[in-house]
Amino acid sequence: MNERPGSWLPRLQEVGERLAEEWVTARRSTPKQAGPQPHELRASDYDRERIAQVLQDAHADGRITLEELEERLGTVYSARTLGELAGVTVDLLPAEQQPLNLDGRPVSAIFKQQERGGRWVVPAELDVTAMFGTTKLDLRDAILQNHRIVINATLVFGGLEIQVPADLEVVRVAKGKTVRLTKQPTEPGAPVVEVRTNNFAGDVKVKEPPRRKRRR
């Protein structure tokens, strides 16, 4: 039976993702920390204004009427949680363009590159898998659910790339050893991302903002 070149790749990705899910489930020995879920976190004025801007743009190009704009803005400015805000624009933009992302599911890259960024909630514990692929996490505009975030990274000939804002520390824990991956100094008590790796020929990279030049 002849198959077109590359036709095996989607099936291989599917099998890899299933195996990765089983692997992650098997290696987790402790339950995730209790606490508010991403949609239960309190909304900020910054997030309200982001949602309001999307609504105003939608009204300007005729996707919603003035009455709908006023109704939705009322919901935005009375919203207390991120979950209430996220539902306001769900029918206005595709998922990857939403101004607020509450997807806390694992991130997997099997023979491909997978990214998560923008304004998203990083759960207290996040499972990441990269098998012959690369997973990119952009934390520059993210909301951290906890002061200390744990990333369980399974890397099989794959890579994890983390882009961080200033004053966020990233450490890697592997085989009982802890190595600091961020080079720039952070303030005492700064939030920490702890990457726990279980990998074969995997790599973890951190991208930091440029250092500020000291004034003479």
Secondary structure, DSSP 8 states (H G I E B T S, - for coil): ----TTTHHHHHHHHHHHHHHHHHHHH--S----S--GGGSB--HHHHHHHHHHHHHHHHTTSS-HHHHHHHHHHHHH--BHHHHHTTSTTTS-GGG-S-B---S-EEEESSEEEE-SSBEE-SEEEEEEESSEEEEE-TT-EESSSEEEEEEEEES-EEEEE--TT-EEEEEETTEEEE---S---TT--EEEEEEEEES-EEEEE---------
